[in-house]
Every structure is written in C-alpha cells, then in structure tokens.
Amino acid sequence: MAKHSPARRRFDRLIGYRLEAVAVILLTGLFRRLPLDTASALGGRLARWVGPRLGSSRRTLERIRLALPPRTEGEARRVLADSWENLGRT
C-alpha cells in the first residue's frame, strides 16, 4: 500500500472519495438507461481503455508473463487488455 502524506490522506477522505462516489453513481445511471448489449460493449471498451493504465495492471502483466511464458510481450498485453474488457462487460 502506498504511503501518502497526512494532507493527501485528508484530501482523499474529505473530497477524493466523494468525487469517486459521484462518478460511480453517474456511470451507473448512464449504464442503466442503455440497452444491455450497448451497456456491455461500452463497459468493455471503457475498461479496456482505463484498466491497463492502472497501477495494478503492472503486477497482473508480470503474473501473465509467469503463467504464460511462451507469450510475446504483445500477446501478454493483449491478454491483459482482454481481461479488462471482460471485467468491464460484466
């Protein structure tokens, strides 16, 4: 877990978490108004775009390389992106 300054932790508690909650509520409202196939496709594309940019993806990519050693770097990254898309669709 990252060690943040007291000011950063205070900001997260007072503002950051509330902003995240508002974003989730807005996205949930949007997805509820869309047809199921459209919402699934949009969620998959959004997760495929955002997921690989998250810090947890570095660890996941390392684990994919360990689990599937004959894969090239491009194939490992495609597996990672596909897994994010699957998560976004569900």
N, C-alpha and C positions, 0 to 999 in steps of 0.2 A: 504494500500500500504506500502511496506517495506521501511524503511528509510535507505538509503545507504550513505556511506561516499562520499565526493566530488571526491576522487580518483576512487572509484568504478563507480560512475556515468560517470566520464570522460572516463574510460576504456570502459564502455558499449557503449557510444556514438562513440568513435573512433574505437574500434575493435569488441566488442561483437555483435553489430547489424549487422556488415558486415559479420561476421562469420555465424550468423544465416541466413542471406540472401543467402550466398553461399550454405549452407546446403539445404535450401528450393529449390534453383534452381537445384542443383544436384539431389535431390529426385524427383522433378517434371520431370526432363529429364529422369530419370530411369523409372518412372511410365508411361510416355508417350510411351516408347519403348516396354512395356509389353502388352500382350493381356489383355482385360478388366477384365476377370474373375481372372487372375493371379494378376493383379494390385490391385483389390478389396480385394482378400484374403491376399496379402502381407500387404496392408494398414491396414486391420483389425488386423492382428497379431502384427504388429508394434505398433499400437495404444493400443492394449490390454496389451502389454509389458511395454510401456513407460507411458501411461496415469495414471495408479494407483500410479506411483512414483512421480507425480507432486503434488505440494502443494495444488492446487485447489481440488484435489480428497478428501482431508480430509473434507472440507466443504460439498462436494457432498455426501460423505458417511454419514455424520451427517444428511443431509436432507433426504436421503433414509431411514435412521432409523426412522425419524419423520413421513415420509409419509407412510411407510410400517411397522408399529410397530410389527406385529406378526412374522416378519422375524428373523431368527437367524443371528448371525454375519457373518457366511459363506455365507448365502443366500444374505445378503446385499452386501457383497464384490463381489459376482458373478454378481449381478445386475449392480454394478459399472463397472466391467470388461466388461460385455456385452454392456453397453452403450458406453464405449470407443471403443470397436470393431466396433460397428455400425457407430460411427463417423469416424473411420479410413477407413471403407469400402466406405463411401460416399466421 
